[in-house]
Amino acid sequence: MLAWLSRRVIKDAWYVVGTWALLSVVLLTASLAGPGGTSLFGRSAGDTTTVTGSQSAEGQAVLDTLSGDARTVTLLVTGIDISSTSTQERVAEALTDAHSDLRQLVGEQHVLDPFVVPGMLSEPAAQAMASADLDSFLIIVTVDPNGTQVADADDLEYAAEVDAAVSKVEQRLAQVPSELVEVSAEVDGIVSDESLEDAALRDQARADLAASSAVAVPAVLVVLLVVLLGVLLAGAPALTCLVAAATSLGALLVLSLVVPLQAPVVSGLVAVATAASTAFGVLVTTRYRQQLLHPRQEEDDDAAGRRRRARTGRRDVHVARAMRQTLTTAGRTVLVSGLLLVAPLAGAATIDSEVLRAVGLGGVVVTGVSVAAAVTLVPAVLVLLGRRLERPSVAQRLLRLLPAAGRGGQGTSPVAVLLSQVRGMPWMALVACAAVLVALASPVRHAHLVSSTTDLLPVGSDQRTYVTVLEEDYPSPAQPDATLIISATGDKVASFITHQVSGIKGVTGVTQPSVAGDYTVVYLDLDGNGATPAAEEAVKGIRALAAPADLWVTGQAASQVDLRAAVIASAPTALGVTVVLTVVVLLLATGSVLLPLQAMIASCLSLAAGLGVTTWVFQSGHLADRLGVTSAGGIETYVVVMAAAVGYGLTMHLEAVHLARVAEQRASGLDDATALATGLRRSRRAVLGAAGVTTAAFGALMVGELLSLKELGFALAVIMVVDALVVRTLLVPAMITLLGGWAWWSPPGLAGHRSVLRG
């Protein structure tokens, strides 16, 4: 297949480049405009916590049913002192027009604030809508055109009617602060509702993608220039990086038509496409230039004495032979690497969570785009450049002026010397690397996995400020840590709440129960901020009680418990898919039984180290100020899963590059020790280049504002750095040296397969 592909790429190089250019432009445009005018980010969801069928999801569904189709829009008015009666009267008078307009939109009973309550702030009902310091207040508007009836979920016409009404209410509330300027010159306001919070998260994710891309592209280009030492050589993977990112956006738009995609996940997946496509492109480019400078002499028709007309450009015999050999070697490695990246992503897709399913399926899609671009677009660009890549660049000419040891000559470079020492003392290298990796990984033992919502938004954003003010300045019922729903009413339920629920460790407050039909609803205050381990234990304790009827607990702590439980329940399947696919792919690629196990151990150590450092920074707060991040007291659950899946796949790519070159040297007749040294030396540029571009692409996510994207970018960047500098350079050579000839052992029945896969 790869031989056929090389012939098509050589013959139709211009068509390949043109097709990718057209495809990327069309798909990028579609992702920005979208079907019906809705862009990819417009279609994406903000919530990353829902677990379909979980206890918290079912409880939220009950609450939604009890509240009907009602949508609540709130205005937080700040910068106004309402402690005096005279000011309250002036505010009430200034709000007269707003009250009238809002009542016309939603009805008399659906507009609430402290100044529509008789007696105003002298009444407890009004006090609940004012801050404790009486320097701000709330206007709460309920949009419910259907009254007590509940519309069908598929009633798009009614949904559009509600959306239009909510939009009008938002616009009218936004005008209120200007109407209060005469009362207080410092007055300000923030309009908030669920859709605005989701929109803020989507907008921030889109802005972060733009900001990180603006940093990633130049950073990746610099790494390519340093590694490949030439503008022309760097051009092919750099172009592939841009095309793959643009194409992936369009591919994700298509996926979003059938699978809900969350906005931060989309931004993270585009970074994965940028990193993977460039890493694969570096491998193809470095191998092509090696083949161009040191071609294999193969028998062809010329041997029979028939001379052919000399061709130039992409059909030059020398260029064509180099590209055929490149695609049948490096191209095969790219396919193997793609499958190794798909393996953990496919495992993530089996987890019973919308956000993790989106991570898995979206990751498979962008991996497919990256592999396709690496084995078609990169070769097409390279053959169009022809034999110009044989000419040394300015940087390469300058490098040749250095002494052999300084430029990495064979056997005398620092890396070669280090590798020689590792082979001489493999046990010492193994123990030292293991100690370093275990030390880096140690903080992960205390990792607290969280599932944040508006807490993901940057500090200072309107919606984050709104939530913070409510949490700090308003009575607890305004923002409950958890909601308890019981499918019964009466004295038994009241007694259960008073004597059992309130006695659970971690429950710090219980409101007066309210009855809604056949259900009892209670708001709870939990220990900490409602997302701490203590709050989670309180949720578990409540759920474990012998309740008089079915009960549900919702809230952030409940969502965290449910998402973690879903991950744990699905872990055997997800890990099984990952391990089986990894073993099968590497077994067929290398013919070895032990190398897949060695590769998985090495990659898992890199993952543990990277996640440990991430926990140390983002949970414990070390170096947080220097890195410009705010400790959230935990790590996002989906970030951990996504970082583990992507990090595993990309570290396996580095392993595949190493093993492919070592296997080639063994197949040429070299002994194990010489094959290892030669293979690692010849793959060094591709491995360092891949590690460099992936680190740059993921590190660029740190320039954004969303905390989850900062966590993801930092984790993946650390994983790739640790893997390249410690695991691939020291640990893996030590492990293979210790295994000796057993590293390549395989059952007799696989010998034929091995020869076929090696071509």
Buried (B, 14 or more C-beta within 10 A) or exposed (E): EBEEBBBBBBBBBEEBBEBBBEBBBEBBEBBBBBEEEEBBBBBBBBBBBBBEEBBBBBBBEBBEEBBBBBBBBBBBBBBBEBEEEEBBEBBBEBBEEBBEBBBEBBBEEBBBBBBBBEEBBEEEEBBBBBBEEBBBBBBBBBBBBBEEEBBEEEBEEBBEBBEEBBEBBBEBBEBBBEBBEEBBEEBBBBBBBBBBBBBBBBBBBBBBBEBBBEBBBEBBBBBBBEBBBBBBBBBBBBBBBBBBBBBBBBBBBBBBEEBBBBBBBBBBBBBBBBBBBBBBBBBBBBBBBBBBEEBEEEEEEEEEEEEEEEEEEBEBEBBBBBBBBBBBBBBBBBBBBBBBBBBBBBBBBBBBBBBBBBBBBBBBBBBBBBBBBBBBBBBBBBBBBBEEBEEBBEBBEEBEEEEEEEBBEEEEBEEBEBBEEBBEBBEEBBEBBBEBBEEBBBBBEEBBBBBBBBBBBBEEBBBBBBBBBBBEBBBBEBBBBBBBBBBBBEEEBBEBBEEBBBEBEBBBBBBEBEEBEEBBBBBBBBBBEBBBBBBBBBBBBBBEEEBBBEBBBBBBBBBBBBBBBBBEEBBEEBEEBBBEBBBEBBBBBBBBBBBBBBBBEBBBBBBBBBBBBBBBBBBBBBEBEEEEBBBBBBBBBBBBBBBBBBBBBBBBBBBBBBBBBBBBBBEEEBEBEEBBBBBBBBBBBBBBBBBBBBBBBBBBBBBBBBBBBBBBBBBBBBBBBBBBEBBBBBBBBBBBBBBEEEBBBBEEEBEEBBEEBBE
